[in-house]
Structures are given as structure tokens and as C-alpha cells.
Amino acid sequence: MTKQLILLSLIFSLWLALAACTPTPEIAATIPVTRLTASSTPLPSALTNTAPGETATLPPADIQAMLTAFIMEPTPEPPRVTLSIEDMLATITAKPPLTPEPIRRPTPTFTPSPTFTQIPGPVWPILFAGGPCEAGYSICGDDAVHEWGWYQIYSDGSGLRPVSQLNIHPEIQIQSIRFSPDGAKMAYWAWSEQGYRLFLADLNNSNPLELVTTPFEQADWMRGFDFMPGTDCLVIWWSDIQRATEFETVSVEQVCPDQTESQVIGVFELPYRSGYYLLSPQGDAFLALNRDRNHNWHIYLQELEAVSPPLLLFTFEDELDNLAVWRWRPDGQSIEFILNTYDALADGHYDTLPDDQTTFTHYAMSRDGQNVETSLILQDAPFGLCCDWSPDGREIVFTLGNRPPEVTGIYIFNLEDATWRQILQGFYDVRPPIWSPDLP
């Protein structure tokens, strides 16, 4: 009996050994216990009963069920929270402000200041928006001006002062200003949290009247505005310039303070991408400054009461030419402008090169384009010329920026003797200077 038990025991041990050496079938798989803990599907008992460190063998059905549950079971999304603008602003203001490390800058070597120059002839006030260049910057540009506002200065460099009625509020920033021909009213286009808004006001800016409100996404449609001569009404140019292909459609409207609805004066089709308009002194026509896809400039005249296409007055086909200052003469029968011709060009920044070698040429032409007079004013100027013509036609106010702070500022160019003078040093303009009435 003992021999038989021993023999049976040997046979059973041999059978166990053979079973252990048998290869695992291809349909089986070994999966570590910790791989599927992300799933909420209960684990098979073969895994839960496996001791730590050991490997469990699962049949194909269990493997398929577990993979399906692991892949198909959706991950719960975090709950969505809807915040109003007020809640968002409150959240932002509740956060502690970030205090950056102080930047070490050198001691300033100059003080921004006006430069008074006794000049013959009338002295005119000039309005501009900008701010003083901060110390420590070798070049005065956008980065060097962190606080700006509206200022007025006279063309001889005297009387620099802030214009408090235009520095309304940080959340309402004036973008551009036009003054009525009699100097009693002003209109301004301003950015606000509600969109872009067009206001009509007196020079004190007391009780401004909002005439137009435009959503942010439509702000580029408004391409310009001006006073209709002899009235408090405004003329507005609306353009589909953002969608224009070969032509743009320009709608000219008139808005008045005593009318609830605007009046469409005319709808015109102009060649591709004008975007700069200038109303005649009589209010019967406007100029359109156009630049085509090849960067060539064109000046068109459009009669407001006519159905005829615009009249091409002038074309200059040179991408190194730039027209940045133009005007109607007071009689409304002729125009004049300055053409800047550059011998060098870098990155398209006409006014930032110290050695542009610019030539100024004066053009005057009749309203019908038949009579044109040209005269060379200056060669080898180190900058281009902008921005606005003086009321008497003798001078042009312009700015220089992105230069050393002592060079950056406001200048006056005299057309009679082709000279310029700096009237304000160390101020970078955020809005170009314009001649203006004497503001209160």
C-alpha cells in the first residue's frame, strides 16, 4: 500500500511539472494588477485574489470585457461655470497684483520740455495725444511711454498743458477729433467698453451728445468723419474695406443732433482700399486717397450729388513714395499735398530711419485735375513729412518717434523757407498732432 501511494505521488508530481511547463496559449494575456484601477468596472476575481507581485492569467472573455469598460467608460467632465462680465472683473480685481522685479535703468540725461522759438506771423494752438519718454530708453517708442494723455501746445513751443476735458476716463479713450469750421464745436470718436462711439460736444466737452455707437466687430467700417460746413451735423464715411476685393463700397451719411435718423447722402464705388477721406470746404465733394495692391497711391475726387464715377486726379506708381499730408485750399477749387520720396526703405517704417534721404515735393492742382503745379521743396531730409497743415497754409506740424528721446517730439516745418524747428522734446505721440482752436 505504501509503495502504491509513493507511486501515485510521483505520478501526480510529474503531472504537475508537465502542466507548469506547458506554454501559455496565445489567447491568454498577463496584466499587472494596477493597470485598470482607473475604471469603475469591478475586477475579475482572478485579479482581486492575486497576491501582490504575482501575475494573473485571464481568459479572453474577461480581457475583452475589461478593455471595453476601460476604453468606453467616459471620463466625467468638470462642471461648467458661467460668469458674467462683472463676476470676471471681480475675480480679476480680487487677485493680488503681480509685483515684477524692478528694472534697473540709467539715470535720465534729459528732461522732456518745450522749446520756445520767436517766430514771425501768427501762432496757432496744436492738439496731440502722447506722453513723455521714460528715462533709461535709448529709443523712444511705444515701450518708452506708459502713461499718455491729451495736450495742447502753441506753434512757437509755448503753453504746453494737459487738456483735462479730453482725458475723460481710462475706459473711454478718444481716438480721433475733428473741429467745426467756426471752432465752436468738436466731435470725437472714442473707444469704450460698450464699443466705439461718436460724440458731439462743445470745447469744454460738457454734456457730450452721443450720435453713433458701433460694436467692436464693426468699428473698422467707420473710416472717417467731419463737420458739414455751416451746420452742427457730421458726415460719416462707412466702408466695406475689410471685404473689398477690387472695389469698395462707400456709404456717406449725415447725422445731426436734432434728428433721430441718419441721412444717406450717397453710396459710391471706389477702387480698392481707399479709407482716407477729406470733405471739401463747401461740403459738396470729398477726396479719397487710395492705395492699390501694388502699393501705388491714387487720389480720387467724388462729387456728393453726382452719380458719375470718381475722378482720378493723381497717380504715383512708386512704393518709395508716400503721401501723408494733404488739404483742400479754402476756396474748395484746388488741393495741395506733399509727396515724400525715399531713397531708402527699411521694414516700411518711413519715419524711423535716421538717414532716409527723403525728398519733399509740393503739388497743387485744380479740382478738375487739369492744372498741376509742382515744386521741389527739400532734398536729403532725414525723415518723412506728416501730419497736418496749418490754417494759413504756411506750416506743417509733424512728429518724430522711435528715435533717441532728445530727438523724439513735435516739429514744425516751414514751407516758405524749407526749415523745421522742434517745439517739444522727449514726447512720443500716441495720436498725431492737429491744429486746433484754443481749448478752454
HURA-V517336 format. One record per residue. N is the residue number from 1. PHI is phi as a letter, one per 20 degrees, with the letter a starting at -180 (999 if undefined). PSI is psi in degrees with one decimal (* if undefined). NEAR is the number of other C-alpha atoms within 12 Angstrom. Layout:
<<N | PHI | PSI | NEAR> <N | PHI | PSI | NEAR>>
This chain:
<<1 | 999 | -41.0 | 7> <2 | f | -40.4 | 8> <3 | f | -37.7 | 9> <4 | f | -40.4 | 10> <5 | f | -41.8 | 11> <6 | f | -41.3 | 12> <7 | f | -44.8 | 13> <8 | f | -37.0 | 14> <9 | f | -39.5 | 14> <10 | f | -42.2 | 14> <11 | f | -41.1 | 14> <12 | f | -38.8 | 14> <13 | f | -41.1 | 14> <14 | f | -40.1 | 14> <15 | f | -40.7 | 14> <16 | f | -39.8 | 13> <17 | f | -43.8 | 12> <18 | f | -38.2 | 12> <19 | f | -38.1 | 12> <20 | f | -31.3 | 11> <21 | e | -5.0 | 10> <22 | f | 130.2 | 10> <23 | f | 146.8 | 10> <24 | f | 132.8 | 14> <25 | f | 153.3 | 12> <26 | f | -25.1 | 11> <27 | e | -6.5 | 15> <28 | e | 161.9 | 17> <29 | b | 151.3 | 18> <30 | d | 126.8 | 21> <31 | c | 126.1 | 26> <32 | f | 149.7 | 20> <33 | f | -34.8 | 24> <34 | e | -2.0 | 17> <35 | f | -33.2 | 14> <36 | d | 21.9 | 24> <37 | f | -15.2 | 17> <38 | f | -17.5 | 18> <39 | e | 146.3 | 21> <40 | e | 1.4 | 16> <41 | f | 132.5 | 18> <42 | g | 141.7 | 17> <43 | e | 146.4 | 27> <44 | f | 152.6 | 22> <45 | f | -27.9 | 15> <46 | f | -27.4 | 21> <47 | e | -43.0 | 28> <48 | f | -23.9 | 20> <49 | e | 4.8 | 15> <50 | e | 134.7 | 19> <51 | f | 152.6 | 13> <52 | g | 138.5 | 12> <53 | n | -15.0 | 12> <54 | e | 166.3 | 16> <55 | d | 132.5 | 18> <56 | d | 146.4 | 25> <57 | d | 124.6 | 26> <58 | d | 145.7 | 28> <59 | f | 161.8 | 22> <60 | g | -36.5 | 17> <61 | f | -42.0 | 15> <62 | f | -39.0 | 25> <63 | f | -47.4 | 24> <64 | f | -42.5 | 18> <65 | f | -40.4 | 21> <66 | f | -41.8 | 27> <67 | f | -41.9 | 20> <68 | f | -44.3 | 16> <69 | f | -37.2 | 21> <70 | f | -40.0 | 21> <71 | e | -42.9 | 16> <72 | e | -18.7 | 14> <73 | f | 117.6 | 16> <74 | f | 144.6 | 12> <75 | e | 124.9 | 12> <76 | f | 131.0 | 9> <77 | e | 148.8 | 7> <78 | f | 149.9 | 6> <79 | f | 139.6 | 6> <80 | e | 139.7 | 7> <81 | d | 127.1 | 9> <82 | d | 123.5 | 9> <83 | d | 140.5 | 11> <84 | f | 168.9 | 10> <85 | g | -40.5 | 11> <86 | f | -42.1 | 12> <87 | f | -40.7 | 13> <88 | f | -44.3 | 14> <89 | f | -38.5 | 12> <90 | f | -38.1 | 13> <91 | f | -41.1 | 14> <92 | f | -45.7 | 13> <93 | f | -22.3 | 12> <94 | f | -21.8 | 12> <95 | f | 142.7 | 10> <96 | f | 139.5 | 9> <97 | f | 146.1 | 9> <98 | e | 123.4 | 10> <99 | d | 104.5 | 7> <100 | f | 161.4 | 6> <101 | f | 137.4 | 6> <102 | f | 140.4 | 7> <103 | e | 125.6 | 10> <104 | e | 121.1 | 10> <105 | c | 151.6 | 13> <106 | f | 161.6 | 12> <107 | f | 137.9 | 12> <108 | f | 144.8 | 17> <109 | d | 1.9 | 17> <110 | b | 164.8 | 22> <111 | c | 121.7 | 19> <112 | g | 128.6 | 27> <113 | b | 153.6 | 27> <114 | f | 158.6 | 29> <115 | c | 112.5 | 26> <116 | e | 134.5 | 22> <117 | c | 123.7 | 19> <118 | f | 122.4 | 15> <119 | c | 149.6 | 19> <120 | f | 156.8 | 13> <121 | n | -175.3 | 13> <122 | f | 154.6 | 16> <123 | d | 128.8 | 27> <124 | d | 144.2 | 32> <125 | f | 148.3 | 30> <126 | c | 133.1 | 43> <127 | d | 136.8 | 39> <128 | b | 163.0 | 41> <129 | d | 131.5 | 36> <130 | a | -164.7 | 39> <131 | b | 161.1 | 35> <132 | f | 145.1 | 37> <133 | f | 135.2 | 40> <134 | f | 149.8 | 32> <135 | f | 148.8 | 27> <136 | n | -5.2 | 21> <137 | d | 128.3 | 28> <138 | f | -24.3 | 25> <139 | c | 133.5 | 28> <140 | e | 108.1 | 34> <141 | c | -154.6 | 31> <142 | g | -38.3 | 24> <143 | f | -23.3 | 21> <144 | e | 1.7 | 30> <145 | c | 114.6 | 28> <146 | d | -16.0 | 19> <147 | c | 128.5 | 20> <148 | c | 162.5 | 29> <149 | b | -175.2 | 32> <150 | e | 137.3 | 37> <151 | c | 161.2 | 38> <152 | c | 142.2 | 36> <153 | b | 154.1 | 38> <154 | e | 159.5 | 38> <155 | f | -7.0 | 44> <156 | e | 5.6 | 32> <157 | n | 5.7 | 30> <158 | e | 165.6 | 23> <159 | m | 26.2 | 25> <160 | f | 127.4 | 27> <161 | b | 152.2 | 27> <162 | f | 149.6 | 23> <163 | d | 95.5 | 26> <164 | f | -31.8 | 19> <165 | f | -12.6 | 25> <166 | e | -18.4 | 37> <167 | e | 70.5 | 24> <168 | f | -60.3 | 22> <169 | a | 146.3 | 17> <170 | g | -24.1 | 15> <171 | e | 0.8 | 14> <172 | c | 102.8 | 22> <173 | d | 122.0 | 29> <174 | f | 129.5 | 31> <175 | e | -41.8 | 28> <176 | b | 153.5 | 31> <177 | c | 141.9 | 35> <178 | c | 146.4 | 38> <179 | d | 146.8 | 33> <180 | f | 153.8 | 29> <181 | g | -31.9 | 28> <182 | e | -1.9 | 20> <183 | m | 13.5 | 25> <184 | e | -22.2 | 24> <185 | c | 162.3 | 34> <186 | b | 153.5 | 36> <187 | c | 142.2 | 43> <188 | b | 148.0 | 37> <189 | d | 120.5 | 37> <190 | c | 148.2 | 35> <191 | e | 140.0 | 26> <192 | b | 175.9 | 23> <193 | f | -20.6 | 17> <194 | e | -5.8 | 18> <195 | p | -164.2 | 21> <196 | e | 139.2 | 30> <197 | c | 140.6 | 30> <198 | d | 122.7 | 40> <199 | d | 150.7 | 40> <200 | d | 133.0 | 36> <201 | b | 167.0 | 30> <202 | e | -179.9 | 26> <203 | f | -19.2 | 28> <204 | e | -10.9 | 22> <205 | l | 34.8 | 25> <206 | e | 134.9 | 17> <207 | l | 56.6 | 12> <208 | f | 141.5 | 24> <209 | d | 121.9 | 25> <210 | e | 120.4 | 24> <211 | d | -33.3 | 31> <212 | b | 138.0 | 32> <213 | c | 129.3 | 22> <214 | c | 129.1 | 24> <215 | g | 158.4 | 19> <216 | g | -40.2 | 17> <217 | f | -12.1 | 13> <218 | d | 9.5 | 19> <219 | f | -35.1 | 28> <220 | f | -11.5 | 21> <221 | f | -28.7 | 28> <222 | e | 113.1 | 35> <223 | d | -5.8 | 32> <224 | r | 162.8 | 35> <225 | b | 156.7 | 39> <226 | a | 165.5 | 42> <227 | e | 136.2 | 37> <228 | f | 120.2 | 33> <229 | g | 138.8 | 24> <230 | n | 5.5 | 17> <231 | c | 173.4 | 23> <232 | e | 9.1 | 31> <233 | e | 155.7 | 32> <234 | d | 142.9 | 43> <235 | d | 132.5 | 41> <236 | c | 136.5 | 40> <237 | d | 119.5 | 39> <238 | d | 135.7 | 33> <239 | c | 148.1 | 35> <240 | e | 40.1 | 29> <241 | g | -29.7 | 30> <242 | f | -22.5 | 23> <243 | d | 1.6 | 16> <244 | f | 142.7 | 21> <245 | d | -86.5 | 17> <246 | e | -21.6 | 19> <247 | c | 156.2 | 23> <248 | c | 147.5 | 29> <249 | e | 123.3 | 27> <250 | d | 123.2 | 38> <251 | d | 124.7 | 30> <252 | d | 120.5 | 38> <253 | c | 157.5 | 30> <254 | c | 129.3 | 32> <255 | c | 136.8 | 32> <256 | c | 149.1 | 28> <257 | f | -23.2 | 23> <258 | e | 13.4 | 16> <259 | c | 139.9 | 13> <260 | e | -23.5 | 12> <261 | d | 143.3 | 13> <262 | f | 156.5 | 20> <263 | d | 126.2 | 18> <264 | e | 118.9 | 21> <265 | e | -37.8 | 26> <266 | a | 156.7 | 26> <267 | c | 126.3 | 27> <268 | c | 151.4 | 33> <269 | d | 118.4 | 29> <270 | d | 153.9 | 37> <271 | g | 161.0 | 34> <272 | g | 126.4 | 30> <273 | l | 75.1 | 35> <274 | e | -96.6 | 40> <275 | n | -7.0 | 36> <276 | c | 123.8 | 34> <277 | c | 148.6 | 34> <278 | b | 116.7 | 38> <279 | f | 142.4 | 37> <280 | f | 157.5 | 31> <281 | f | -26.1 | 26> <282 | e | -9.9 | 22> <283 | m | 23.3 | 31> <284 | d | -3.3 | 23> <285 | a | 166.4 | 33> <286 | b | 154.1 | 41> <287 | e | 144.1 | 40> <288 | c | 123.9 | 39> <289 | e | 121.3 | 39> <290 | d | 142.6 | 35> <291 | c | 121.5 | 32> <292 | e | -175.6 | 26> <293 | f | -19.4 | 18> <294 | e | 12.5 | 15> <295 | m | 24.0 | 22> <296 | e | 141.5 | 24> <297 | e | 145.1 | 32> <298 | b | 144.4 | 34> <299 | d | 124.2 | 39> <300 | d | 150.8 | 35> <301 | d | 128.9 | 40> <302 | c | 119.7 | 35> <303 | f | 134.1 | 28> <304 | f | -33.2 | 29> <305 | e | -4.3 | 18> <306 | e | 152.9 | 17> <307 | d | -0.6 | 14> <308 | f | 156.2 | 16> <309 | f | 164.0 | 17> <310 | f | 150.3 | 31> <311 | e | 123.4 | 27> <312 | f | 116.7 | 24> <313 | e | -36.8 | 29> <314 | b | 146.5 | 33> <315 | b | 136.5 | 23> <316 | c | 119.2 | 25> <317 | d | 71.9 | 20> <318 | b | 119.2 | 20> <319 | f | -9.6 | 25> <320 | e | 7.7 | 28> <321 | e | 145.7 | 30> <322 | b | 131.9 | 38> <323 | d | 113.5 | 40> <324 | c | -2.7 | 29> <325 | b | 125.0 | 35> <326 | b | 162.7 | 34> <327 | a | 157.5 | 40> <328 | e | 139.6 | 34> <329 | f | 156.6 | 25> <330 | g | -27.3 | 19> <331 | f | -13.4 | 14> <332 | m | 7.2 | 25> <333 | d | -0.2 | 25> <334 | b | 161.6 | 29> <335 | c | 165.0 | 37> <336 | b | 153.4 | 34> <337 | b | 164.3 | 37> <338 | d | 129.5 | 37> <339 | d | 121.6 | 35> <340 | e | 125.2 | 40> <341 | d | 122.3 | 34> <342 | d | 140.3 | 32> <343 | e | -13.2 | 25> <344 | b | 151.7 | 27> <345 | b | 129.6 | 24> <346 | c | 118.1 | 15> <347 | l | 18.1 | 10> <348 | m | 4.5 | 17> <349 | e | 90.5 | 20> <350 | f | -35.4 | 33> <351 | d | 12.9 | 33> <352 | d | -0.2 | 28> <353 | e | 131.5 | 26> <354 | f | -12.3 | 25> <355 | c | 53.1 | 21> <356 | f | -28.9 | 27> <357 | l | 65.0 | 25> <358 | e | 142.0 | 31> <359 | d | 130.6 | 30> <360 | d | 125.0 | 36> <361 | c | 131.0 | 30> <362 | e | 131.5 | 29> <363 | d | 137.8 | 29> <364 | c | 132.9 | 28> <365 | b | 152.7 | 28> <366 | f | 162.8 | 21> <367 | f | -29.2 | 30> <368 | e | -0.4 | 24> <369 | m | 5.7 | 23> <370 | e | -31.9 | 15> <371 | d | 122.8 | 17> <372 | c | 131.3 | 19> <373 | c | 137.5 | 18> <374 | c | 149.4 | 16> <375 | b | 135.5 | 21> <376 | f | 125.0 | 22> <377 | e | -48.4 | 26> <378 | b | 142.6 | 28> <379 | d | 156.7 | 24> <380 | l | 36.4 | 22> <381 | f | 147.2 | 28> <382 | e | 14.0 | 27> <383 | a | 166.0 | 38> <384 | e | 169.3 | 45> <385 | d | 130.6 | 46> <386 | c | -169.1 | 33> <387 | c | -31.3 | 33> <388 | b | 143.6 | 34> <389 | e | 138.0 | 33> <390 | f | 155.1 | 34> <391 | g | -31.5 | 25> <392 | e | 0.4 | 20> <393 | m | 10.4 | 26> <394 | e | -26.4 | 24> <395 | c | 161.3 | 37> <396 | c | 130.1 | 38> <397 | e | 136.4 | 45> <398 | b | 167.6 | 40> <399 | c | 154.8 | 43> <400 | c | 133.4 | 42> <401 | c | 175.7 | 42> <402 | l | 42.5 | 32> <403 | c | 176.7 | 30> <404 | g | 144.8 | 29> <405 | g | -36.1 | 34> <406 | f | -16.0 | 33> <407 | e | -32.8 | 32> <408 | f | 137.7 | 42> <409 | q | -159.3 | 41> <410 | d | 136.0 | 52> <411 | c | 158.2 | 44> <412 | c | 128.8 | 42> <413 | d | 127.0 | 36> <414 | e | 118.5 | 27> <415 | f | -22.4 | 27> <416 | f | -37.1 | 18> <417 | d | 8.4 | 14> <418 | l | 42.0 | 24> <419 | c | 160.2 | 20> <420 | c | 156.8 | 28> <421 | c | 144.1 | 31> <422 | e | 125.0 | 31> <423 | d | -13.0 | 38> <424 | b | 126.3 | 46> <425 | d | 141.8 | 34> <426 | m | 17.9 | 41> <427 | d | 129.4 | 51> <428 | d | 128.3 | 44> <429 | e | 130.8 | 38> <430 | e | -32.2 | 35> <431 | c | 132.6 | 27> <432 | f | 151.5 | 31> <433 | f | 146.9 | 40> <434 | c | 150.6 | 38> <435 | f | 142.2 | 35> <436 | b | 166.7 | 34> <437 | f | 167.2 | 29> <438 | f | 108.5 | 26> <439 | f | 146.6 | 30> <440 | f | * | 20>>
